[in-house]
């Protein structure tokens, strides 16, 4: 039941992927039941459904794809990309997370210059929104529903332009793995990861500032420097951690983290990624593997690839879902 349904407008294409998530996981799940997602057949129903999850989405515009334009669109690429993706609807339906419930991918516009992607996870009639943004500040991108290895996936058509390159219209395959959409890798290698060092640098604002080191024996060290809140949107209710901490990463979490790193084909990622705007956060990654080889990546904007975005999200989650023990106290700022 991979069903294409309708594409949208307002100036900032933003994709919601509304994912009905359940407890059941199988290699190839059959649909277990219908939900509100299955009944959506019009723009009005789409808007009502999305805004019922979060009223913020009432600010977005859900219009015809044929009228879709961005104010700073590069050389009229929006209609070209839509044609490339054979996209003439506002949203797509498929069981992306393979849990037995149909999911919903929506393209919408907001303001006139930015693009964001969102995933909404839920079960039956409960939903939660998760950002999938790749940091693009302009230009359109359109998803095309395809099948990879017998499961629903996406061809994402986009125009790639940043401060270093202008590569024109591009296409990448995205699959839903490790809790998010990431670039498809048909033949992932299994490197022997010895150590991973991740340094997250702050933005011009209240972005997390920390360093984390993970070793092959599952031991890890966290240096929480500033703005390390469990709930970024409501820091006053979540508390801040600071100082140096150590732990042994839980077996399941460590295995999943290493599997993701290998799936990213990190050896062939660029050494540097950058966005076209300033005051952004950045990440430095150093991976030691296969008897001393070293791969370094600098990502200004923290949106180098969809796979890297997912890696950063999991790294941030590790700050709060492991049993960290303080090594040294650090005075709290008033």
N, C-alpha and C positions, 0 to 999 in steps of 0.2 A: 504494500500500500504506500508506494512512493508516489505521491500525487502532487503535481504542481498546482498551485492556486494563485495568486495575484500579486503583483509588484507595486511599489509606492513612491511617494514624493514629499519633499520640503527642503531644504538645502543642507544637507549633511546626511548622506545615506547612512542609515544605521540599521544594523541587522540584529533582530532579536531571534534567537533560536530558542523556542519554547520547548523544553525537553521534559516530558513526563517521565520521571525516574521512579522505579520501584525497587523492591528488594530482590526480585527474581532476575538472575542473569543466566543466559545460556548462549552457546556458540552461535545460534541462529534463532532468535526468539520469534515466535508467532505472536500476533497481536492478541493480548489477553482480554481487552475490553475497549469499548469506545469511550471517549471523553469529550469535553467541550471543544477540544481542538478539531475533532473529526466533523463537528457540525458547522464550523466556520466556512462560509461560502460567499461572503461579501465584505467590502471595505467597512461597512457599518458594524458588522459582527466582529470583525477583526479589531477595530478601535475599541469597541465595548469590552472585548475580552482582555486586551492588553492593558487598558486603563483600569480594569477591575483588579489587576494584579498590583499595579503601581500607578497612581494618578499622575505621576511625572510624565508618563508617556502620552498624556493628553496634549502635551506641548508639541508633539511631533505631527507631521502631516502625512496622510495616507492617501495619495492621489494616483492618477494614472501614470504608468511608466512612460508612456509616450510623451508626456509633458515634463518629464523629469530633467532638470538641469541644475548645475552648480554654478554659483556666481563666478568662481575663479576656475571653472572647468578648463582643462588643458585641451585646446584645439578641437572642441566638440566631440570628445571621446565618449561621453555618456551614451548617446544612441548607438555608437559603434560597438561599445562593450555589451550593451543590452542585446544587440543583434548577434554578437559572438556567442553569448550565453543562451540564445533562443529564449530570452526572458520577456514575457509579456504579461505577467501576473505579479501580484503583490507578495505572495508568500508560497512556500513549498512545504509539503507534509511528507514525513518519513520517520521511521523509528531509528534515528541516528545513534542513540545510545544502546540500541539492541536490548531493551528491557521489556518489550512486549506492548508498549504504548506509543502511538504516533506522536511525533514532535512537530514543531512548527518553526520554519525559518521565515522571517519577515524583513523586507527592505523598506525603510522609512526615512524621511528627511527632517532635519532640524537645523534652524538657522541657515547659513549660506556658505559655510566654508569647511566644516569638519565632518569626519566620518567615524562612526563607532559601531562596533558589533557587540551584541549581547546574547547571552544564553540564559534561558529560564528553565530551571530544573524543578521538577515537582513529582507528585504522585497523586493520581486521580485528580482531585480538584484543589490541591495545594501546590503552589509554585514559588520558586525563588529565582531571582535574576542574577546572572553572572556575566560580567563584561568579557567580550571577545575582541576588544579594540586592538587594532594593529598600529595605531598612531597616525594614520594618514590625515592630513589636514585639508586635502582637497581631492578632487577627482572622484569618479564613480567606480564602483566595483559591483559585479553582479554574480550570483551563484547559479550554477547549473547542476541539477540533481543527476547523479550518475551512480553506478554500482561498481564497487571495488571488492574483489574477493567475495562476491555474493552479498555484500552489505551496502546500505545506502551511504553515499559519500558526496563530495562536492568538487566540481571544477569551479574555481574562483577566477573570474576574469577581471583584470585591473590594469591601471596605467601606472607604471613604476617611475617615479621621479623623486629624487632627493638631492641633497646638496652635493653629492659625489657623482651621481649617474643619472642618465635619462635614457631608459631602456625601452620606452614605448609600451605597447600593449603586451601584457604577460598573462600567463595562466598557470595556476598551481593546483594540485590535487590535495584536498583536505579530507582526513578521516577523523572519526571521533574515537580517540584512544587516550588512556591515562587521565580521564576526567575532563577532556577538552578537545577542540578541533586543532589538529596539528598536521604538518606536511606529511603526505604518504611516503613511506619508505618500503619498497617492495622487497629489499634484501638487506635488512639491518645486520651489521656486524656485531660480534660479541667481544668487545675489547675487555682486557683486564684492567679495570679502573683501580688505581692505587690511591689517588687523592683528588679531591675536588675543592677548590678554594673559590668562594663567591664573595665579592665585595660589592655591596649595594651602596651607591653614593647618593646623597640627598639632592632634591630639586630646590628651586627657589620657593620654598614653602615648607610644608610639614610632611614631607615624604620620609619613609623609613630610612634609617642610616645604620647599617650593621654589616658585620663580616661573619661568614660561616665557613668552617672547614669540616669536610667529611672524609674519613679514611676507610681503607678497605676492610678493616676489622670492625666497622660500624661505629667506632668512636667518633665523636664530633665535638667541636668547640664553637660557641657562639659569643661574639662580642657585640652586644646591643649598645649602640652609641647614643642614638637620639630618635625620638618619634616612633618607637616600637610599640604600637598599640594593637590590641587584638581586633578591635573594631575601629577602623580608620574614620568612618563617618561620625562615630559618636565616642571620641577618645575620652571624654569626661566620665563615661560610664564603664570603660574597659580597663583602665589602668595602664601604666607604662612600665615596661621592663628595661632595666639598664644594668650594665656590668658584664662580667665575663662568666660564662656558664659552660659546663661540659655534660655530656650524656653519651649513652650508647643508643643509636637510632633503632627503633623497633624493626624487627626482621622484615615484616611486610612492607613498611614504609621505605626502608633502605633498598629492598629488592626492586620495588616499583620505581624508585628514583634512579637507580643505576640502569634499569631497563629503558627508561625514558631517555637518559643521556645517550645510550647506545643507539636507540631508535632515531635520534636526531641526526645521525651521521655527522657528529660533531667535527670529525677530521676535515670534512669538506665544507664546513661553514666558513663564512668570511671572517677575517681577523678583526674587522671593524664594521659596525653599523651605525648610522646616524639619521636623525630626523631633521626636518628643515626649520624647526623652531628652536628658541632658546629657553633657558631656565628649566630644562628637563632633568629628571633623574638619570642616572647611568649605572651600568653594571659591568664589572670586570670579572671574567671567569678564567680560571687556570685549571686545566685538567691534566693530571699526570697519569700515564697509562702505559701498558705494554712495556714494562721494564725501563721506564724513565723517559719515554717520549712525552712532550709537553705541547698542549694546544691552548692558546690564549685567544680570548674574544673580548673586545671592548664594544659595548652596546650603549650608545648615547641615545636616550629616549626609551630604552628598555622594551623595544618592540621589533627587534631585528627579524625574527621569524615567529610564526604562530607556535612552533615547538619551543622556542626560547621563552616566549611569553608564559607558556604553561609551566616551564621549568622554574621561572621566577615565582609564579604563584605558589607552587608546591614548596619552594624554599621558604617563602614567607609563612606558609602554614606550619612548617616544621618548627618555627620559633615558639609555637603555642601548643602543639599536639604531642610533644615529647616530654620526658621527665628530666628537665634540665636542673642541674645543681650548681649553685653559685660558687665561683672560685675565689672571687675577690669582690668586696663591696665597693660601690661607687656612689659618691655623694649625689643625692637627688637634687636637681635644680628646683628652685622654688616655683 
